[in-house]
Every structure is written in C-alpha cells, then in structure tokens.
Amino acid sequence: MQRALNGHSRIAGLEVYLPPARLDTAAVEHRIAESSPGFRVPKGLIGRVTGIRSRSVMADTEQASDLAANAAAKVLAECGLQAPDVDLLIFASASQDMVEPATGHMVAAKLGLSCPVMDVKNACNSLLNGVEVADSLIATGRYVRVLVATGESPSRAVRWRVQDFETFASSFPGYTMSDGGAAVLLEAADPPKSGVDETAGILSMAFTARSSHWSVGTLAAGGSAFPRDPEASYFSMDGEKLKDAFLDLGCGVLDQTLARLDLTWTDFAVVCVHQVSAPYRAIFAARAGVPKELLVPTVEDFGNLASVSLPLQLKLAMDSGRCGPGDLVALVGLAGGVSLGMAVVRL
C-alpha cells in the first residue's frame, strides 16, 4: 500500500546512542570457538561474508529501554524541551524489555514522561513504521509533538555455542548484529504548497510486504508459539532464502514513490538504506539504481543495527555536512517478514 502524505510533520531532532563497548569480528569468532568444543569457524569467514569489522555491545545492566531513553534524552536536550512538551511516545523497535507491558512505558518512566505511549514492531523497519504512525497522527491534528524511539538489543539473542556448521549457518545473523538506540522527534509543520517544495517535512512514505516469507528469519521465543523453549531464544535464519525474499519484493514501491514526486535518486543529498551486510548493500543499491556515492556506509564499523541503522546513517550524514536544512534525503528500510519501505524527507 502506498500513501502520499501532506508533509504535516517535520524532523525536529535526531539522536543516536551507541554503547561504548565494542566487539570486533575476530573476537566474535574467538568467542564462538571458545564456547563450541569440536567446532571451529573458518578464520575470517564472518568478515569476508559480511564486510563487518566491529559492532557495539550493551552492558549486562542495560536494557533495550535504556538505549532508547539515552537517545531520546539527547534529543530533548538538543531541542531544549522538557517532559511536558512531548505529546506521545512511540517505542518502535525489533527488541523489547519484556512481552508485557509495552516497552514504551519503561522508556517513558526513565525520561519522566507522562504522555500516552505505544509500541510499534516490524523487525528492522520498526522505526520507519513508527515515524509513519507518528506522521499520520500529527496530520490528523491528534498530536503536535511525537517522540519516536528505538532500542535494539540483539546481543542478548546470539548463539555462541554451536555443534556443527548447519547450526552456525542458521545462527549467522546474530554474529552481524549490534546494539544501539535512536530517537526522532517529529513536530507539526506547514504542509508543502506542492508535491516537492522547500518546506521541511515528510513528503511521502510508502511500504510493501511479502508476508509469505515470514518464516525465513525468526527470533521465536516469548510468544504463544514458543513461550518457554530456550532454543527459540536465538536468531534463526536462512540467509539465501532471506536474500531471495528481499529480491521478490522488487523495487516497485521505490520507483513509484519517486515517480509520484517527480524525483530521481540524484535529487537526494543522501540515500540511507538499511544495511545487513556490505555485499548486500551493494546488490540492493545496484538493483534499485541508487548511485553508490549517495549511500552512507555504516555496517562495516557498526554492524547491523536493525531499526537503528537508518537514523544512524542520517545522523552521520548530517554531522559530516553531507546533508542539512533544505536538502532532500531518502530513508529506505528492509526488514524480515519481509517488508520494504521508503520515506522522502526535506530536512
């Protein structure tokens, strides 16, 4: 389903929080070897397949809500806002502190907020969908200022002890993942006078899904299917089938969004694309027709940050001067399930 929005909200603030602890790929392979008597990862395999050199790891005392709250507190401070200034908090993440209650409550409590909260979950597209929900609610006049925050804690679901290569392969996504938090503050803004003008705001969002592929990648524990099975508490994924599922999505929703706004990729200052690995980033960009000089490479030094991936790329691009007020940016999300989404934003 596609929907062109009226630009009723703009990004008023964006911040990212990455835990200071780092884990390089050699250390990942060493830990697997230490935990898996009789099994050895071919030296350098993870780095060669993914291009990932390092990732962030949260402290044992931290939760997903802490990562989100740290990023959100930075946004509020940067924008000079206090707790009463926030009308709604959306926690939008693949991770959560627990099944009940909504993790948004934990984040709100840590920030001292008393506004309504909700959780939005759609794997690595969670934050992008959270922005979609916030933008739509602002467009109705329901809220004026919405804080969308994510905290990703995939390091808690990594299988370190493996008995054979088959188990290692199905657990492989966990060795690429990274912990982090991000927050985006959306505020009501004047609607644009035309499809694409100089008014700051979200100009369009579009999403598509092929839900028949949901089983190619799972983290199954905690729901009704596997409420107490320890084996379901680890990532399980068929990498080749996931790649085929993403290819099955095609790029039609991206092409249609650009055509509707009379834009091409070269109209953007940067194009942020969710990154599961360096090779797949290149494959996807080539298929979508995105010039590689518009990309913001992050997976090599930061790993796969799930829903934090897009805000991290945009934050790095803004801080380095690659984009700023008045520029067009694109946020392209890919997620297990599987889904593809895009936001066109005037900063």
N, C-alpha and C positions, 0 to 999 in steps of 0.2 A: 504493500500500500504506500502511495506517495501523497504528500500533502505539502503545498507551499504555504508557509506561514506568513504572517503580516509584519514580521520584524518588530513585534511588540516588546521584545526583551533584548537586552544587550549584556555582554560580559563586562561586568564592572570590576571584577577581581579574579585572579587566578593564582594559586599557590600549590606547591608540591612539597611533600615531606618524604625524605628517604632515610631510613635508619642508618646510622653511621657504620655499623658492622658490614664488612664486605667478605664475599666468598668467591675466590676465583675458580675457574673451571678445573685447573689442576687439583685444587683442594677438594672439589666435588668428586672427581674420580678417585682420589686417595681415600675419601671417606667411604665411598661405595666398596672399595677394595678391603678396607679395614673391617667393615660390617658384614662382608659376604665371603666367608671362608670357602675356598674352592672355586670362586668366580672372579675373573679379572676383566675390567673394562679395557678394551684395546686402547693403548695410550694415545691420547689426543683425539679420540673419536668424537667426543661431545663438541669440542671446539671446531673440528673440521666440518661436522654436520650442521652446526648452528651458527657459527661465527661468534658465539658469545664468549667473552673473556672474563666477565665478572658480573656479580649480582649483589643486591642488598639483602640483608637478613635481619629481621626484627629480633629484639631481645626476648628472652624467655618470659619476662614480666610484662611484655606488651601484648595488646590485643588489636584486632582489626579496627576497633573503635578508637584506640589511641592514635593510630596512624592517621585516620580521618580527622580526628579532633585537632591534632597538631597542625595539619594543613589548613583546616578551617580557621583555627585561631590566628594563623598568619594572615589569612585573607581579611578577617575582620580588623586586625590591627593595621594592615596596609591601607584599608579603606576608611579607617577612623570610625568604625562602627562598634556599638555595644550590643549586648544580647537582646534588648528590647527592639532593636532595629530589624531583626530577622523575622519575617512573617511565616516562613515554612522551612523546615529542614528535610531534605531528601537524602537518605543514605543509599547510594547506588553503587553496588559492588558485587563481584562474584563471591566474595568472602563474607563472613559474618562472625560475631562473637559466639552466638548460640542460636538454636532454632527459634526459641521464644525467650524474651519478646523481640520485637524488631530492633536491630542494632542501632537504628536511628535514635532510640531512646538513650542508649549508652553514650552516643556522641553528644546528644543534646545536654545530658546531665554533666558531662565533662566540660562543656562550653558554658554552662549556666543558662541555657536557653529555656524558655517556657512556651515556645510556639508549637504548633502541630508538627508531627513528624510522620514519615512513612519510609519504607524500604522499597527499592526497585532493583530487580535482579534479572540480568540477562547475560551471564558469563562476561566475556571481555567487552561487550557493548553496554554494560550496565550504566556507566557514567553517561555515555552518549544518550541512552534512553532516559536517564534521569534528567538530562538537560531538555530532552524533548517534552517530558511531562511538565517540568518547571516552566518552559517557554509557553506551553499551551495554557497552563493555569494563569500565568501572567496575562496572556492575551485575552482571557475571559474577564479580567479585572478582579479575579478572586484574590490574588496576592500581588503585592508590589515588589517585594524583595525576597528571593528564594535562594537558599544556600544548598548547593548540591555537593555532597562529599562522598569520597570513597576511601576505603582502607583495605588493601589487598594483603592477605597473609598466607600465600600458598606454601611457604616453607614448612608449615605445620602438616602438610599432606604429602611430603616427599617420602618415597620408599627407599631406604638406604640399604636394607638387607635383601639381596636378590639371590636366587638359587641357580638361575640359568639365563641365557641370553633372551629367551622369549619373555621372561618376567621383566628383565631390564628394558627391553624394547617397549613393552606396554606401559612401563613406568617412566619412560623417557621425558615426557613433558615436564615432570616435576624437577628435572635437573636443569631446565632452562628458566624456571620461574624466579621472580624476585618480589620482595616485599616493599610496600610503599603506600603513601597516602596522597590524596589530591583533593582540592576543593575549588569549585567555581561558583562565584556569586553572580546571579542574574538579577537585573533590575528592569523595571518597566522603562520603555523608551518610546520616542515618537516613531510611528510607522513610516516606512520609506514612501516617498512620493511616486516611485516607480519600482519595477522589479529589482533593479540593482542601482542604487544611487549612493551618495556619500554618507548617508545616515548610518551610524553604528548600530549593529544589531544582528540577530539571527535572521538571515534572509530566506533560508529554506532548509528543511530536513526531510529525509526520505529513508525508508527502510524496506528490506525484503528478507524473507526467510525460506529455508527448505528444511522444515522440521522433521521430515522423514529420516534425516541423517543424525538425529539426536544421540543415538547410541554409540557413535564412533569415538566419543570422548566423554568420560564421566568422572565425577567425584561423588560416589553414590551414598555415602554414609549420612545418617541423621534424618532421612526421610522415611516414608512409610514402607518403601521397598526394602531397605536395609537399615533398620533402626539401630541395631547393635552389633553389626558384623565388622570386626576390626579390619578385615581385608578390604572392605569398601571405603575405608578412610584414606586410601591413597589414590592419586591420579591414575587413571587407566585410559589409554588412548591408542588408536591405530593411526599412526602418522600418515601413512599413504592414503588410507580411506578419508582422513580429515582433509588432506590436500585435494583429493578428488571431490569431496563435498563442497569445498570452497570454489573449486572450478565450476561445479554445477550451478552455483549461484550466478555466475556470469557477472557482467559489469553493466547490465541494462539500467539498473536504478541510478548508477552514477552518470551514465550518458544522458539519461532522460532529465536528470536534475540540471545538468549543465545546459542542455538544450532549452529547457524551460526558462532559464535565466539568461539565455544568450551569452554564455560564457564558454571559454576553453580553459584547459589547465594552465596555460601561460598567463591567464589573467590573475592568478593567485601568487601571493608573495611566497607562501609555503603550503605544502600539502602534507598534513600529518596522517600517517597510515599506521594502523595497529601492526606491531611487529612481533611475530612469533619466532622468527629466525632471520638472519641476514639473507640467506639464499631465497627464502620465500618472499621477502620484501621486494627483491629484485624481480622475481617471477610475477608477482601481483602488479607491480608498477608497470612492467612491460605490457601485460595484458590489458591494463586499464588505460594505457597511454600516458601515464604520468611521467614527465621528464625527471630523470633521477636527480638533477640539480635542485629540484623543488622539495625533495624529501628531507627529513630531519633524522638521520641515523641515530638510534639510541640503543638498539638491542645488544650491540657488541659490548658496550660498557655498563649497561644497566639491566640486561636480561629482559625476559618477557614479564612486564609489569601488569598484565591483564588490563583492567579498566583504567589504570593509572598511566598507561602508555601514551594515550593521546594528549592529556593535559601536560605530561612531562615534555613531550615534543614541542607543544605550543609554548610552554614556559621557556624552554631553552632557546627557541627561535626568537622570542620577544627579548629575552635578556641579552642575546648576542647581536641584536639590531637587525635581524633578518626580516622582521615584520613589526609593525607598530600601528598607531592610530591612523585610520583611514584605509588600511590595507585589507584585502580580501584573503581569507585563509579557509582551507578545507580540512575537515576532520572526517576521516574515513575509517570506520570501525568494522572489524571482523570478529566473529565470536562463534564458539561452539554452539551446537544446537540444530542447524547452523544459521547465522544471520549476517547481513551486510547492511551498513548504514552510513549516511553521509550528512554532515552539517556544513552549510555555507555561511560564513560569518564575516561581517565587516567589523573590524576592530575599532 
